[in-house]
Amino acid sequence: MAHDHDAHTAHNQDHHDDHHDQPATGIKRWLFATNHKDIGTMYLVFSLVMFFIGGAMAMIIRAELFKPGLQLVDPGFFNQMTTMHALVMIFGAVMPSFVGLANWMIPLQVGAPDMALPRMNNFSFWILPFAFTILLSSLFVPGGAPAGGWTMYPPLFLQGGNYVAMAIFAVHLMGASSIMGAINVIVTIMNMRAPGMNLLKMPLFCWSWLITAYLLIAVMPVLAGAVTMLLTDHYFGTSFFNAAGGGDPVMFEHVFWFFGHPEVYIMILPAFGIISEILPTFSRKPLFGATSMIYAIASIAFLSFIVWGHHMFVDGMPLAAQVFFMMSTMLIAVPTGVKVFNWTATMWRGSLSFEPPMLFALSFLFLFTIGGFSGVMLAIVPVDFQYNQTYFVVAHFHYVLVPGAVFAIMAAVYYWLPKWTGNMYSMGLAKAHFWLSTIFVNVLFFPQHFLGLAGMPRRIPDYAVQFSDWNMVSSIGAFGFGLSQILFVVVIIQCARGGKKASAEVWDGATPTGLEWTIPSPAPYHSFAVAPEIK
Amino acid sequence: MRVTRASVDHRTSRPRGFSGAVALFAAALAAFCSIETAAANTSNGHNLPIGVTDLSQSMYALHMEVFWICVGIAVVVFGAMIYSLVKFRRSQGAVPDTTMVHSTKVEIIWTIIPVIILVVMAVPAADLILKQEDTRNSELSIRVTGYQWKWQYQYMDAADGVDFFSTLKQDSNFARQLNSGVDPKTVTNYLLDVDKPMVIPSGTKVRLLLTSMDVIHAWWVPDFGAKRSAIPGFVNELWFKVDAGKEGIYRGQCAALCGRDHGFMPVVVDVRTPDDFKKWVEEQKAALKQAGAPAAGSPVAGSQAVTPPAAGSPPAAAPPAAGSPAAVAPAGGPPPSAQVLN
């Protein structure tokens, strides 16, 4: 527990502390970690592991869908795979990796010595391995893992066996972890900014995370409430969602999507922040309209609370509600458009170079926009009746989540990895990773638009033969995309082990802005013991 | 399928452009442009079907309108991005204009323009919703009940009493078993055929009342532009009117994940001329009499045997206003939930 002491003394630091300025050794360093960098690293490694576990499930799904007929798995197990793939990717891969990036970068960007609540930080991370052990072990209990879709709609979800309790407990733990992470972000940003850094001078990544943190605190308890009602319906004879007992299965959908839609933005707003950091750096030009970018994020966050109905158009809804949710959903395109236009304007008359983080950011810009277009199409209620619950929806949300959120995370890793490890990574391998990922992600997901429009429902293990061709193309894309990610791990491991030393500014010749570039690479174990002055 | 393959080739033969995205987008365009060559009443393999009802045709038209607007925006936005990528490269000696950081004027412009475009899309959309929701003056009502994993069709009005289940056809059901050894391509209408399809008359406004006996299902026929969830305790409404002259068999699937065999509960609708429909109804009623079946509510000959719903399941009696949360209370108080929901 040597660095409790450090955490306290960091504030009134003196240079004689330097002999304490070392991490504990062995397992204790990680188990009792209170250092934001160690915890950030654990979050990132954890999410990478989950990315591969969730990815393996996706490979099983795409292998079964490679051709019509059932060749590999039972339909029940297929449903477990689609459900678990989503839960693992959303709660295990994307969300923790953003928290990991927040842990690493927010103190460095606001000039703080650490996160404001280091012990809670430790706790919020260490809940996650337990949560996912419980969730993943449900694969091995009688009846198997959750198979009713990640949305857990009753009555289907409640038909399950042991997984009901396991999945609900795991979701509660994940929610608790997310809320603690969010509190930590808010307290750090509100209290620990370096003198002179007013909110509008704060980097966009911190801004996007500040707003995300409020979203998390607002909606994770809603999810917890919804799943708790499922729990009591299943085990204690209540009838919240049981029509036979006077309950209402559609109410679950309302409650769930009141969480679910902000959740979607929880997974994309930090990505917006990352892209807003990287594009200016490699365009050698400040972010265009930084203030309106912040307002855009805030408007998107607000709108996310009033659009949940668009997930449920086919479930029957009053006319007025259909029109309202259509309008509010379409409105999201306006601030999102502002963001895309401002990013484009950032590159306009800049001086662009194409390092790996920039490549991923550019890919994000194009492919996320395609996801945005299909989003506008899905918002049009009368046609949504055709798109809803088809592969068109699958294509849409994978475009915003994979080349959207995941590519932004990869861009962030490639952007800050030299700052974390002190070493440059192999640019050649990273670029290979980029090109393979970008090509295969399109081969994987673009044909799914066609499948959906042609009438293929989602979440089916087998399909009519007219869907064969595009499914095969999509599966080939999936295998290519999955294999390409091994390169990502190779690049990271190589970089952690050594390599050409990175300078403090890392991206010499580009214009990285922010306090993180003023400290040496690798960032010292305790940074900003003395708060920097911001002019 | 030839169209499909052509556009695959088209995509792979376009190495130019910034990334796969651009090439694929071109492929998408090519795919959509080739729609003219496709059959009129089915999907061409990569776009929505135009369909055989007024509604599905309006949906298709609105879909294409929104699609082309999106393409237009994409051309402008991606054009600007690609132009920047080509023109402002550091390797070409581009010098950054670091004074270009903000412009209230252009930001207002690119806030207002999208708003206008969205209004242009929203007005016809709201119009179409009104049409879709107008279930008045229907000439035939059919109660559709979802079960794991089959559909029950109970006719009302002129066909009152006709009542049967519709289940995946035997040859598909055999071929779809894990490692069945049957090549799905050898099965006619693999996974899209049933033992007994719903039969409706053409040129007639048909209203469906959808509910479910267990979990949430969704009834969907793309060519009718008709999809709606079947939810236990609720009755949802849906209508369509197949154009006269478009008689034939139309196929769809359950669209809401409903458990293990979600992929195996197709929807098949046999559209006949009103005269043929009348004949069909007479036959059904005759069969009913012959079987000595009591009245409406029991399955007729030819349907699958069905276990009666567990005690306490939401009764499928036609509850009141459609689309309203008409949760039906069971006769004998709340039953133990775990079994009921099974």
Interface residues (C-beta under 8 A of the other chain):
Chain A: P68 G69 L70 Q71 V73 D74 P75 G76 N79 A147 G148 G149 Y153 P154 P155 L156 L158 Q159 D233 H234 Y235 G237 T238 S239 N242 A243 A244 G245 G246 G247 D248 P249 V250 M251 S283 R284 K285 P286 L287 F288 G289 A290 T291 S292 V314 D315 G316 M317 P318 L319 Q322 V323 M326 M327 M330 L331 A333 V334 G337 V338 V340 F341 N342 T344 A345 M347 W348 R349 G350 S351 L352 S353 L362 S363 L365 F366 L367 T369 I370 F373 V376 M377 I380 V381 P382 V383 F385 Q386 N388 Q389 T390 T438 I439 V441 N442 V443 F446 H449 F450 L453 A454 G455 P457 R458 R459 I460 P461 D462 Y463 A464 V465 Q466 S468 D469 W470 V473
Chain B: M1 T4 R5 V8 F18 S19 G20 A21 V22 A23 L24 F25 A27 A28 A31 S43 N44 G45 H46 N47 L48 P49 S56 S58 M59 L62 H63 V66 F67 C70 I73 A74 V77 F78 A80 M81 S84 L85 F88 R89 R90 S91 A94 V95 P96 D97 T98 M100 V101 H102 S103 V106 E107 W110 T111 P114 V115 L118 M121 A122 A125 A126 L128 I129 L130 Q132 E133 A175 R176 Q177 L178 N179 S180 V182 D183 P184 K185 N189 Y190 L191 L192 D214 V215 I216 A218 W220 P222 G225 A226 K227 R228 S229 I231 P232 G233 F234 N236 E237 G252 Q253 C254 A255 A256 L257 C258 G259 R260 D261 H262 G263 F264 G312 S313 P314 A322 G323 P325 A327 V328 A329 P330 P334 P335 P336 S337 A338 V340 L341 N342
